[in-house]
Amino acid sequence: MRKIREVLRLRFAQGLSQRAIGHSLGLSAAVVNTYLGRTRLAGLSWPLPEGLDDAQLEALLCPPPHQVATERRPLPD
């Protein structure tokens, strides 16, 4: 989550491009784009709300996958 916070800081506080952010943090531009998209979908903005720790940020940006009941899962061929 440290890199997500850094991506948000570099994008909104410094105004860097996605490519520049990726280069400075060792991430691809696609990963930076994914982080920014998840932030938009979660309705977050910079600066992040006070008291939002890394676990809460991860829960907002990376929710668990949708669970499908085993009886509703299609059977393999």
MOPAC internal coordinates of N, CA, C and O (Angstrom, degrees):
PM7 1SCF
backbone

  N    0.0000 0     0.00 0     0.00 0    0    0    0
  C    1.4465 1     0.00 0     0.00 0    1    0    0
  C    1.5244 1   111.76 1     0.00 0    2    1    0
  O    1.2310 1   120.98 1   160.34 1    3    2    1
  N    1.3038 1   115.74 1   -19.66 1    3    2    1
  C    1.4618 1   119.16 1   179.60 1    5    3    2
  C    1.5259 1   110.54 1   -60.59 1    6    5    3
  O    1.2310 1   120.29 1   140.04 1    7    6    5
  N    1.3222 1   117.05 1   -39.96 1    7    6    5
  C    1.4674 1   119.54 1  -179.38 1    9    7    6
  C    1.5248 1   111.17 1   -70.19 1   10    9    7
  O    1.2310 1   119.95 1   147.01 1   11   10    9
  N    1.3280 1   117.71 1   -32.99 1   11   10    9
  C    1.4647 1   119.43 1   178.25 1   13   11   10
  C    1.5239 1   109.52 1   -64.50 1   14   13   11
  O    1.2310 1   120.40 1   134.94 1   15   14   13
  N    1.3093 1   116.83 1   -45.06 1   15   14   13
  C    1.4683 1   119.87 1   177.43 1   17   15   14
  C    1.5326 1   110.53 1   -59.85 1   18   17   15
  O    1.2310 1   120.80 1   139.80 1   19   18   17
  N    1.3138 1   116.07 1   -40.20 1   19   18   17
  C    1.4590 1   120.67 1  -179.67 1   21   19   18
  C    1.5346 1   110.78 1   -68.51 1   22   21   19
  O    1.2310 1   119.91 1   141.34 1   23   22   21
  N    1.3357 1   117.77 1   -38.66 1   23   22   21
  C    1.4663 1   121.67 1   175.75 1   25   23   22
  C    1.5196 1   109.63 1   -59.79 1   26   25   23
  O    1.2310 1   120.31 1   132.87 1   27   26   25
  N    1.3170 1   117.02 1   -47.13 1   27   26   25
  C    1.4666 1   120.74 1  -178.98 1   29   27   26
  C    1.5307 1   110.98 1   -63.96 1   30   29   27
  O    1.2310 1   120.39 1   138.10 1   31   30   29
  N    1.3229 1   116.85 1   -41.90 1   31   30   29
  C    1.4593 1   120.06 1   179.47 1   33   31   30
  C    1.5249 1   111.45 1   -63.21 1   34   33   31
  O    1.2310 1   120.91 1   134.18 1   35   34   33
  N    1.3331 1   115.87 1   -45.82 1   35   34   33
  C    1.4632 1   119.28 1  -179.07 1   37   35   34
  C    1.5270 1   111.97 1   -66.34 1   38   37   35
  O    1.2310 1   120.40 1   145.01 1   39   38   37
  N    1.3177 1   116.84 1   -34.99 1   39   38   37
  C    1.4684 1   120.04 1  -178.73 1   41   39   38
  C    1.5258 1   111.79 1   -73.63 1   42   41   39
  O    1.2310 1   120.55 1   129.51 1   43   42   41
  N    1.3274 1   116.56 1   -50.49 1   43   42   41
  C    1.4611 1   119.47 1  -170.97 1   45   43   42
  C    1.5242 1   113.91 1   -92.50 1   46   45   43
  O    1.2310 1   119.66 1   146.06 1   47   46   45
  N    1.3235 1   118.26 1   -33.94 1   47   46   45
  C    1.4606 1   119.48 1   179.80 1   49   47   46
  C    1.5290 1   111.58 1   -86.66 1   50   49   47
  O    1.2310 1   120.41 1   144.06 1   51   50   49
  N    1.3396 1   116.82 1   -35.94 1   51   50   49
  C    1.4602 1   120.43 1  -177.18 1   53   51   50
  C    1.5217 1   113.23 1  -100.52 1   54   53   51
  O    1.2310 1   120.19 1   159.80 1   55   54   53
  N    1.3431 1   117.24 1   -20.20 1   55   54   53
  C    1.4580 1   120.61 1   178.11 1   57   55   54
  C    1.5225 1   114.58 1    74.43 1   58   57   55
  O    1.2310 1   119.89 1  -154.95 1   59   58   57
  N    1.3346 1   117.82 1    25.05 1   59   58   57
  C    1.4644 1   120.71 1  -179.78 1   61   59   58
  C    1.5296 1   111.19 1   -76.06 1   62   61   59
  O    1.2310 1   121.13 1   -23.89 1   63   62   61
  N    1.3167 1   115.44 1   156.11 1   63   62   61
  C    1.4638 1   120.64 1   176.51 1   65   63   62
  C    1.5236 1   109.43 1   -76.34 1   66   65   63
  O    1.2310 1   121.02 1   -14.61 1   67   66   65
  N    1.3166 1   115.66 1   165.39 1   67   66   65
  C    1.4602 1   120.31 1   179.62 1   69   67   66
  C    1.5248 1   110.80 1   -62.94 1   70   69   67
  O    1.2310 1   120.59 1   141.32 1   71   70   69
  N    1.3019 1   116.47 1   -38.68 1   71   70   69
  C    1.4659 1   120.56 1   179.75 1   73   71   70
  C    1.5285 1   110.74 1   -65.29 1   74   73   71
  O    1.2310 1   120.23 1   137.07 1   75   74   73
  N    1.3238 1   117.17 1   -42.93 1   75   74   73
  C    1.4663 1   121.09 1   179.70 1   77   75   74
  C    1.5279 1   110.79 1   -66.07 1   78   77   75
  O    1.2310 1   120.57 1   140.95 1   79   78   77
  N    1.3210 1   116.51 1   -39.05 1   79   78   77
  C    1.4651 1   120.57 1   178.04 1   81   79   78
  C    1.5214 1   109.50 1   -63.59 1   82   81   79
  O    1.2310 1   120.46 1   132.85 1   83   82   81
  N    1.3106 1   116.73 1   -47.15 1   83   82   81
  C    1.4479 1   121.01 1   179.41 1   85   83   82
  C    1.5167 1   111.99 1   -59.24 1   86   85   83
  O    1.2310 1   120.77 1   137.39 1   87   86   85
  N    1.3150 1   116.13 1   -42.61 1   87   86   85
  C    1.4667 1   120.32 1  -179.94 1   89   87   86
  C    1.5278 1   111.17 1   -64.43 1   90   89   87
  O    1.2310 1   120.13 1   137.27 1   91   90   89
  N    1.3159 1   117.37 1   -42.73 1   91   90   89
  C    1.4601 1   119.98 1  -176.92 1   93   91   90
  C    1.5240 1   112.99 1   -72.58 1   94   93   91
  O    1.2310 1   119.91 1   153.29 1   95   94   93
  N    1.3400 1   117.78 1   -26.71 1   95   94   93
  C    1.4593 1   120.72 1  -178.42 1   97   95   94
  C    1.5254 1   113.58 1  -103.69 1   98   97   95
  O    1.2310 1   120.26 1   176.86 1   99   98   97
  N    1.3213 1   117.11 1    -3.14 1   99   98   97
  C    1.4570 1   120.05 1  -179.34 1  101   99   98
  C    1.5211 1   112.42 1    75.52 1  102  101   99
  O    1.2310 1   120.53 1  -148.02 1  103  102  101
  N    1.3243 1   116.59 1    31.98 1  103  102  101
  C    1.4668 1   122.68 1   178.53 1  105  103  102
  C    1.5198 1   108.87 1  -117.41 1  106  105  103
  O    1.2310 1   120.88 1   -22.05 1  107  106  105
  N    1.3197 1   115.93 1   157.95 1  107  106  105
  C    1.4584 1   118.64 1   173.97 1  109  107  106
  C    1.5288 1   109.27 1   -78.44 1  110  109  107
  O    1.2310 1   120.88 1   -21.05 1  111  110  109
  N    1.3089 1   115.92 1   158.95 1  111  110  109
  C    1.4646 1   120.29 1   177.62 1  113  111  110
  C    1.5276 1   110.46 1   -63.25 1  114  113  111
  O    1.2310 1   120.27 1   150.19 1  115  114  113
  N    1.3378 1   117.09 1   -29.81 1  115  114  113
  C    1.4631 1   120.75 1   178.69 1  117  115  114
  C    1.5259 1   111.04 1   -66.98 1  118  117  115
  O    1.2310 1   120.09 1   140.65 1  119  118  117
  N    1.3236 1   117.43 1   -39.35 1  119  118  117
  C    1.4666 1   120.71 1   177.90 1  121  119  118
  C    1.5214 1   109.87 1   -66.28 1  122  121  119
  O    1.2310 1   120.14 1   137.22 1  123  122  121
  N    1.3145 1   117.34 1   -42.78 1  123  122  121
  C    1.4661 1   121.07 1   177.43 1  125  123  122
  C    1.5243 1   109.54 1   -60.26 1  126  125  123
  O    1.2310 1   120.17 1   136.28 1  127  126  125
  N    1.3325 1   117.28 1   -43.72 1  127  126  125
  C    1.4538 1   121.83 1   178.26 1  129  127  126
  C    1.5279 1   110.86 1   -61.59 1  130  129  127
  O    1.2310 1   120.20 1   138.86 1  131  130  129
  N    1.3243 1   117.21 1   -41.14 1  131  130  129
  C    1.4605 1   121.59 1   178.55 1  133  131  130
  C    1.5215 1   110.70 1   -62.41 1  134  133  131
  O    1.2310 1   120.28 1   133.51 1  135  134  133
  N    1.3205 1   117.08 1   -46.49 1  135  134  133
  C    1.4683 1   120.93 1   178.69 1  137  135  134
  C    1.5266 1   111.22 1   -59.79 1  138  137  135
  O    1.2310 1   120.34 1   135.80 1  139  138  137
  N    1.3245 1   116.95 1   -44.20 1  139  138  137
  C    1.4636 1   120.33 1  -179.66 1  141  139  138
  C    1.5276 1   111.39 1   -67.18 1  142  141  139
  O    1.2310 1   120.50 1   142.12 1  143  142  141
  N    1.3316 1   116.65 1   -37.88 1  143  142  141
  C    1.4640 1   120.03 1   177.60 1  145  143  142
  C    1.5190 1   111.92 1   -65.77 1  146  145  143
  O    1.2310 1   120.34 1   137.91 1  147  146  145
  N    1.3198 1   116.96 1   -42.09 1  147  146  145
  C    1.4665 1   120.34 1   178.24 1  149  147  146
  C    1.5290 1   110.59 1   -64.94 1  150  149  147
  O    1.2310 1   120.90 1   145.24 1  151  150  149
  N    1.3227 1   115.88 1   -34.76 1  151  150  149
  C    1.4621 1   119.55 1   177.74 1  153  151  150
  C    1.5220 1   110.69 1   -64.92 1  154  153  151
  O    1.2310 1   120.64 1   137.30 1  155  154  153
  N    1.3480 1   116.38 1   -42.70 1  155  154  153
  C    1.4694 1   120.56 1   177.76 1  157  155  154
  C    1.5246 1   110.65 1   -62.34 1  158  157  155
  O    1.2310 1   120.40 1   134.41 1  159  158  157
  N    1.3476 1   116.84 1   -45.59 1  159  158  157
  C    1.4654 1   120.66 1  -179.22 1  161  159  158
  C    1.5257 1   111.92 1   -63.21 1  162  161  159
  O    1.2310 1   120.16 1   146.99 1  163  162  161
  N    1.3206 1   117.31 1   -33.01 1  163  162  161
  C    1.4630 1   121.34 1   179.37 1  165  163  162
  C    1.5270 1   111.90 1   -78.58 1  166  165  163
  O    1.2310 1   120.23 1   169.53 1  167  166  165
  N    1.3310 1   117.17 1   -10.47 1  167  166  165
  C    1.4619 1   120.79 1   179.22 1  169  167  166
  C    1.5185 1   113.45 1    76.74 1  170  169  167
  O    1.2310 1   120.55 1  -155.65 1  171  170  169
  N    1.3248 1   116.55 1    24.35 1  171  170  169
  C    1.4604 1   120.57 1   179.96 1  173  171  170
  C    1.5178 1   110.42 1   -92.67 1  174  173  171
  O    1.2310 1   121.07 1   -25.60 1  175  174  173
  N    1.3150 1   115.56 1   154.40 1  175  174  173
  C    1.4594 1   120.97 1   175.45 1  177  175  174
  C    1.5179 1   108.22 1  -139.10 1  178  177  175
  O    1.2310 1   121.52 1   -10.11 1  179  178  177
  N    1.3310 1   114.69 1   169.89 1  179  178  177
  C    1.4614 1   119.79 1   179.81 1  181  179  178
  C    1.5112 1   109.03 1   -99.62 1  182  181  179
  O    1.2310 1   118.22 1   -43.67 1  183  182  181
  N    1.2848 1   120.99 1   136.33 1  183  182  181
  C    1.4573 1   127.69 1     0.51 1  185  183  182
  C    1.5230 1   110.69 1   -74.85 1  186  185  183
  O    1.2310 1   121.35 1   -27.62 1  187  186  185
  N    1.3130 1   115.02 1   152.38 1  187  186  185
  C    1.4573 1   120.31 1   178.82 1  189  187  186
  C    1.5226 1   109.20 1   -64.73 1  190  189  187
  O    1.2310 1   120.74 1   -28.42 1  191  190  189
  N    1.3333 1   116.19 1   151.58 1  191  190  189
  C    1.4714 1   119.06 1   179.62 1  193  191  190
  C    1.5244 1   112.12 1   -57.68 1  194  193  191
  O    1.2310 1   120.80 1   -33.76 1  195  194  193
  N    1.3213 1   116.08 1   146.24 1  195  194  193
  C    1.4645 1   121.51 1   176.99 1  197  195  194
  C    1.5167 1   109.48 1   -60.87 1  198  197  195
  O    1.2310 1   120.56 1   -39.14 1  199  198  197
  N    1.3036 1   116.54 1   140.86 1  199  198  197
  C    1.4588 1   121.38 1   176.29 1  201  199  198
  C    1.5142 1   114.40 1    82.98 1  202  201  199
  O    1.2310 1   119.74 1  -178.74 1  203  202  201
  N    1.3207 1   118.10 1     1.26 1  203  202  201
  C    1.4655 1   120.86 1   178.53 1  205  203  202
  C    1.5228 1   108.07 1   -82.14 1  206  205  203
  O    1.2310 1   120.88 1   -75.45 1  207  206  205
  N    1.3337 1   115.91 1   104.55 1  207  206  205
  C    1.4631 1   119.04 1  -178.38 1  209  207  206
  C    1.5276 1   110.14 1   -86.19 1  210  209  207
  O    1.2310 1   120.93 1    -2.14 1  211  210  209
  N    1.3220 1   115.83 1   177.86 1  211  210  209
  C    1.4630 1   120.97 1  -175.45 1  213  211  210
  C    1.5273 1   112.43 1   -63.97 1  214  213  211
  O    1.2310 1   119.79 1   143.02 1  215  214  213
  N    1.3282 1   118.01 1   -36.98 1  215  214  213
  C    1.4662 1   120.84 1  -179.97 1  217  215  214
  C    1.5227 1   110.98 1   -66.26 1  218  217  215
  O    1.2310 1   120.17 1   138.59 1  219  218  217
  N    1.3183 1   117.28 1   -41.41 1  219  218  217
  C    1.4659 1   120.99 1   177.97 1  221  219  218
  C    1.5239 1   111.00 1   -67.50 1  222  221  219
  O    1.2310 1   120.55 1   140.03 1  223  222  221
  N    1.3176 1   116.56 1   -39.97 1  223  222  221
  C    1.4617 1   120.49 1   178.32 1  225  223  222
  C    1.5237 1   110.22 1   -62.91 1  226  225  223
  O    1.2310 1   120.37 1   136.21 1  227  226  225
  N    1.3185 1   116.89 1   -43.79 1  227  226  225
  C    1.4594 1   120.61 1   178.58 1  229  227  226
  C    1.5230 1   111.15 1   -62.69 1  230  229  227
  O    1.2310 1   119.99 1   139.67 1  231  230  229
  N    1.3384 1   117.63 1   -40.33 1  231  230  229
  C    1.4619 1   120.88 1   178.96 1  233  231  230
  C    1.5316 1   111.27 1   -64.13 1  234  233  231
  O    1.2310 1   120.08 1   144.21 1  235  234  233
  N    1.3195 1   117.45 1   -35.79 1  235  234  233
  C    1.4644 1   120.84 1   179.32 1  237  235  234
  C    1.5261 1   112.12 1   -72.94 1  238  237  235
  O    1.2310 1   120.59 1   138.75 1  239  238  237
  N    1.3224 1   116.49 1   -41.25 1  239  238  237
  C    1.4590 1   120.16 1  -174.08 1  241  239  238
  C    1.5212 1   114.01 1   -88.74 1  242  241  239
  O    1.2310 1   119.97 1   154.00 1  243  242  241
  N    1.3061 1   117.65 1   -26.00 1  243  242  241
  C    1.4601 1   121.88 1  -176.79 1  245  243  242
  C    1.5260 1   109.76 1  -130.20 1  246  245  243
  O    1.2310 1   119.98 1  -110.14 1  247  246  245
  N    1.3276 1   117.63 1    69.86 1  247  246  245
  C    1.4607 1   118.93 1  -178.89 1  249  247  246
  C    1.5256 1   110.33 1   -65.49 1  250  249  247
  O    1.2310 1   120.44 1   -24.06 1  251  250  249
  N    1.3385 1   116.76 1   155.94 1  251  250  249
  C    1.4715 1   118.91 1   179.42 1  253  251  250
  C    1.5326 1   110.09 1   -64.45 1  254  253  251
  O    1.2310 1   120.44 1   -28.68 1  255  254  253
  N    1.3213 1   116.77 1   151.32 1  255  254  253
  C    1.4704 1   119.18 1   180.00 1  257  255  254
  C    1.5201 1   110.63 1   -64.29 1  258  257  255
  O    1.2310 1   121.78 1   -27.58 1  259  258  257
  N    1.3023 1   114.20 1   152.42 1  259  258  257
  C    1.4647 1   120.88 1   179.96 1  261  259  258
  C    1.5296 1   109.21 1   -62.61 1  262  261  259
  O    1.2310 1   120.80 1   -51.61 1  263  262  261
  N    1.2979 1   116.07 1   128.39 1  263  262  261
  C    1.4588 1   121.40 1   179.91 1  265  263  262
  C    1.5317 1   109.65 1   -87.06 1  266  265  263
  O    1.2310 1   120.46 1   -52.64 1  267  266  265
  N    1.3155 1   116.73 1   127.36 1  267  266  265
  C    1.4614 1   122.16 1   176.86 1  269  267  266
  C    1.5225 1   107.14 1  -105.63 1  270  269  267
  O    1.2310 1   120.95 1   -50.58 1  271  270  269
  N    1.3181 1   115.80 1   129.42 1  271  270  269
  C    1.4583 1   119.49 1   179.74 1  273  271  270
  C    1.5284 1   109.62 1   -60.65 1  274  273  271
  O    1.2310 1   120.87 1   -36.58 1  275  274  273
  N    1.3230 1   115.93 1   143.42 1  275  274  273
  C    1.4581 1   119.68 1  -175.65 1  277  275  274
  C    1.5180 1   112.07 1   -62.94 1  278  277  275
  O    1.2310 1   119.62 1   148.14 1  279  278  277
  N    1.3113 1   118.33 1   -31.86 1  279  278  277
  C    1.4649 1   119.06 1  -179.96 1  281  279  278
  C    1.5290 1   111.92 1   -74.23 1  282  281  279
  O    1.2310 1   119.41 1   164.05 1  283  282  281
  N    1.3180 1   118.74 1   -15.95 1  283  282  281
  C    1.4566 1   121.52 1   178.48 1  285  283  282
  C    1.5142 1   112.46 1   -98.12 1  286  285  283
  O    1.2310 1   120.01 1   172.58 1  287  286  285
  N    1.3069 1   117.59 1    -7.42 1  287  286  285
  C    1.4584 1   120.78 1   178.57 1  289  287  286
  C    1.5218 1   110.13 1   -70.67 1  290  289  287
  O    1.2310 1   120.52 1   -41.19 1  291  290  289
  N    1.3224 1   116.61 1   138.81 1  291  290  289
  C    1.4664 1   117.95 1   176.28 1  293  291  290
  C    1.5328 1   109.82 1   -69.86 1  294  293  291
  O    1.2310 1   121.24 1   -37.01 1  295  294  293
  N    1.3034 1   115.24 1   142.99 1  295  294  293
  C    1.4603 1   120.39 1   178.51 1  297  295  294
  C    1.5286 1   109.93 1   -79.81 1  298  297  295
  O    1.2310 1   119.84 1   -36.92 1  299  298  297
  N    1.3243 1   117.91 1   143.08 1  299  298  297
  C    1.4457 1   120.33 1   178.69 1  301  299  298
  C    1.5162 1   111.41 1   -69.33 1  302  301  299
  O    1.2310 1   120.40 1   -24.28 1  303  302  301
  N    1.3174 1   116.83 1   155.72 1  303  302  301
  C    1.4576 1   121.40 1   179.00 1  305  303  302
  C    1.5096 1   111.54 1   -74.40 1  306  305  303
  O    1.2310 1   120.10 1   180.00 1  307  306  305

